[in-house]
Amino acid sequence: MIRVVRQGWDQLSIYLPVLLMGLLALGSWWLVRNAPMPQAPAIVPLKTHQPDYFMKNFSVKNFDATGRLKSEVQGQEARHYPDTDTLEIDQVRMRSVTPDGRLTVATANRALSNADGSEVQLFGNAIVTREPLPAKPGAQAQPRMEFRGEFLHAFTNTERVRSDQPVTLTRGNDRFTADGMDYDNLDQVLQLRGRVRGMILPGAAKK
């Protein structure tokens, strides 16, 4: 009996390493199967320069707290680009009214405005016109002023108009042309650059 048991044990010992390897392999497979999978990194979609909404034949008006019209933007079509948060407008017409009643109108074939409208670039047949302001107590009358060019860069909050391309400036009866300009309405300073030509007509004689 003892010999039979010993022979059985000897035979079992021969296959024991194989059985142990099989158990280890089975255990490894079970661990891999039940181990938590690593989370894939979140894929953030890239913003492309594609419009996310359109407006056609629109008019947007902005009023202050008292209900006074501050500005209005009209256009044939507008496209908003989320990657730059800009608004591109075809056949644009813009007008703004200051608290003292000064009206400024801007038109162009195309305009590119930032999010709050404080910076507007005008392309193609760009015209910015400031209507005349009559004399008031303590202030002189201001003649009509007009800027023309293929590109004008307007800063509405600081009342500046700039351009690095040829422009034509008309102030009342006076007319100037230049290769570039920087006009600051608040400080009443005009800088003309490059080839500057001007025609200044004498004012009307006082009676």
C-alpha positions as CSV (number, residue, x, y, z in Angstrom):
1,M,0.0,0.0,0.0
2,I,2.8,2.3,0.9
3,R,4.5,1.5,-2.3
4,V,1.4,2.4,-4.3
5,V,1.0,5.7,-2.5
6,R,4.7,6.5,-3.1
7,Q,4.5,5.7,-6.8
8,G,1.4,7.9,-7.1
9,W,3.2,10.7,-5.4
10,D,6.2,10.3,-7.6
11,Q,4.0,10.5,-10.7
12,L,2.2,13.6,-9.3
13,S,5.4,15.3,-8.5
14,I,6.4,15.0,-12.2
15,Y,3.4,17.0,-13.3
16,L,3.3,19.4,-10.3
17,P,5.5,22.1,-12.0
18,V,3.3,22.0,-15.0
19,L,0.2,22.4,-12.8
20,L,1.8,25.3,-10.9
21,M,2.7,27.0,-14.1
22,G,-0.8,26.6,-15.3
23,L,-2.2,28.0,-12.1
24,L,0.2,31.0,-12.3
25,A,-0.8,31.7,-15.9
26,L,-4.5,31.4,-15.0
27,G,-4.0,33.8,-12.1
28,S,-2.1,36.3,-14.3
29,W,-4.9,36.2,-16.9
30,W,-7.5,36.8,-14.2
31,L,-5.6,39.8,-12.8
32,V,-5.2,41.3,-16.2
33,R,-8.9,40.8,-17.1
34,N,-10.1,42.3,-13.8
35,A,-7.6,45.1,-13.5
36,P,-9.1,48.6,-14.0
37,M,-8.5,49.9,-17.5
38,P,-6.5,53.2,-17.7
39,Q,-8.7,56.1,-18.6
40,A,-8.1,57.5,-22.0
41,P,-7.1,61.2,-22.0
42,A,-10.0,63.5,-22.7
43,I,-10.0,64.7,-26.3
44,V,-10.5,68.4,-26.4
45,P,-11.9,69.4,-29.8
46,L,-9.7,71.9,-31.6
47,K,-11.4,75.2,-32.5
48,T,-11.2,75.8,-36.2
49,H,-11.7,79.0,-38.0
50,Q,-15.3,78.1,-39.0
51,P,-18.3,80.3,-38.2
52,D,-20.7,78.9,-35.5
53,Y,-23.6,81.2,-36.4
54,F,-24.8,83.6,-39.2
55,M,-27.0,86.6,-39.4
56,K,-28.6,87.9,-42.7
57,N,-30.0,91.4,-43.4
58,F,-29.7,92.3,-39.7
59,S,-29.7,95.4,-37.5
60,V,-28.3,95.4,-34.0
61,K,-28.9,98.5,-31.7
62,N,-27.2,99.3,-28.4
63,F,-28.8,101.6,-25.9
64,D,-27.6,103.2,-22.6
65,A,-29.3,103.0,-19.3
66,T,-31.5,106.0,-20.1
67,G,-32.7,104.5,-23.4
68,R,-30.5,106.7,-25.6
69,L,-29.3,105.1,-28.7
70,K,-25.5,104.6,-28.5
71,S,-24.8,102.6,-31.6
72,E,-26.3,100.6,-34.4
73,V,-24.7,98.0,-36.8
74,Q,-26.4,96.9,-40.0
75,G,-25.2,94.4,-42.5
76,Q,-26.0,92.1,-45.4
77,E,-24.5,89.0,-43.7
78,A,-22.5,88.4,-40.5
79,R,-20.4,85.4,-39.5
80,H,-19.2,84.8,-35.9
81,Y,-15.9,82.9,-35.5
82,P,-15.5,81.3,-32.0
83,D,-11.8,80.7,-32.2
84,T,-11.1,84.4,-32.4
85,D,-14.4,85.6,-31.0
86,T,-14.7,88.0,-33.9
87,L,-17.6,89.0,-36.1
88,E,-17.2,89.5,-39.9
89,I,-19.8,91.6,-41.6
90,D,-20.5,92.1,-45.3
91,Q,-21.8,95.4,-46.6
92,V,-21.6,96.9,-43.2
93,R,-23.0,100.2,-42.0
94,M,-22.3,101.4,-38.5
95,R,-23.3,104.5,-36.6
96,S,-22.6,105.7,-33.1
97,V,-23.9,108.7,-31.1
98,T,-21.9,110.3,-28.3
99,P,-23.6,111.8,-25.2
100,D,-23.0,115.3,-26.7
101,G,-24.9,114.3,-29.9
102,R,-21.9,113.7,-32.2
103,L,-22.9,111.3,-34.9
104,T,-20.2,109.0,-36.6
105,V,-21.1,106.8,-39.5
106,A,-18.9,104.0,-41.0
107,T,-19.5,102.0,-44.1
108,A,-17.4,99.4,-46.0
109,N,-17.6,96.3,-48.2
110,R,-16.5,94.2,-45.2
111,A,-15.8,94.7,-41.5
112,L,-14.1,92.7,-38.8
113,S,-15.1,93.5,-35.2
114,N,-13.9,92.2,-31.9
115,A,-16.2,90.8,-29.3
116,D,-17.3,94.1,-27.7
117,G,-17.2,96.2,-30.9
118,S,-14.5,98.5,-29.5
119,E,-12.1,97.7,-32.4
120,V,-13.4,97.5,-36.0
121,Q,-11.4,97.0,-39.1
122,L,-13.0,98.2,-42.4
123,F,-12.0,96.7,-45.7
124,G,-12.8,97.8,-49.2
125,N,-14.3,101.3,-50.0
126,A,-14.1,102.1,-46.3
127,I,-15.6,105.5,-45.2
128,V,-15.8,106.9,-41.7
129,T,-17.8,110.2,-41.4
130,R,-18.2,112.4,-38.4
131,E,-21.1,114.8,-38.9
132,P,-20.7,118.5,-38.1
133,L,-21.3,119.6,-34.6
134,P,-22.8,123.1,-34.1
135,A,-21.2,125.6,-31.7
136,K,-22.2,125.3,-28.1
137,P,-21.5,127.5,-25.0
138,G,-17.8,127.1,-24.3
139,A,-17.2,125.0,-27.5
140,Q,-16.5,125.8,-31.1
141,A,-18.4,124.4,-34.0
142,Q,-16.7,121.4,-35.6
143,P,-17.0,120.9,-39.4
144,R,-17.9,117.6,-41.1
145,M,-14.9,115.2,-41.3
146,E,-14.6,112.2,-43.6
147,F,-11.9,109.5,-43.9
148,R,-11.7,107.3,-47.1
149,G,-9.5,104.4,-48.0
150,E,-9.3,100.7,-48.8
151,F,-8.5,100.0,-45.1
152,L,-9.5,101.9,-42.0
153,H,-9.0,100.7,-38.4
154,A,-11.4,102.3,-36.0
155,F,-11.2,102.3,-32.2
156,T,-14.6,103.3,-30.9
157,N,-13.9,103.7,-27.2
158,T,-10.9,106.0,-27.7
159,E,-12.3,107.7,-30.8
160,R,-9.3,106.9,-33.0
161,V,-9.0,106.0,-36.6
162,R,-5.7,104.6,-38.1
163,S,-4.5,103.2,-41.4
164,D,-1.3,102.0,-42.9
165,Q,-2.6,102.4,-46.4
166,P,-3.4,105.5,-48.6
167,V,-6.2,107.6,-47.2
168,T,-8.1,110.8,-48.1
169,L,-9.2,113.1,-45.3
170,T,-11.8,115.8,-45.9
171,R,-12.4,118.4,-43.1
172,G,-15.0,121.0,-44.1
173,N,-13.6,122.4,-47.4
174,D,-10.0,121.2,-46.7
175,R,-8.7,118.0,-48.2
176,F,-5.6,115.9,-47.5
177,T,-4.1,112.7,-48.9
178,A,-1.4,110.6,-47.3
179,D,0.1,107.1,-47.3
180,G,-1.1,106.5,-43.7
181,M,-2.5,108.3,-40.8
182,D,-3.4,108.3,-37.1
183,Y,-6.3,110.4,-35.9
184,D,-7.1,111.0,-32.2
185,N,-10.4,112.7,-31.9
186,L,-10.2,113.1,-28.1
187,D,-6.9,114.9,-28.2
188,Q,-7.7,116.6,-31.6
189,V,-4.4,115.3,-33.1
190,L,-3.9,114.2,-36.7
191,Q,-0.7,112.6,-37.9
192,L,-0.3,112.1,-41.7
193,R,2.6,109.8,-42.9
194,G,4.4,109.3,-46.2
195,R,3.5,111.4,-49.2
196,V,1.2,114.1,-47.8
197,R,-0.7,116.5,-50.0
198,G,-3.2,119.1,-48.8
199,M,-5.5,121.7,-50.1
200,I,-6.7,124.3,-47.5
201,L,-9.3,126.8,-48.6
202,P,-9.7,130.1,-46.8
203,G,-12.7,130.4,-44.5
204,A,-15.7,132.5,-45.3
205,A,-15.2,136.1,-44.5
206,K,-17.0,137.3,-41.5
207,K,-19.5,140.1,-42.0
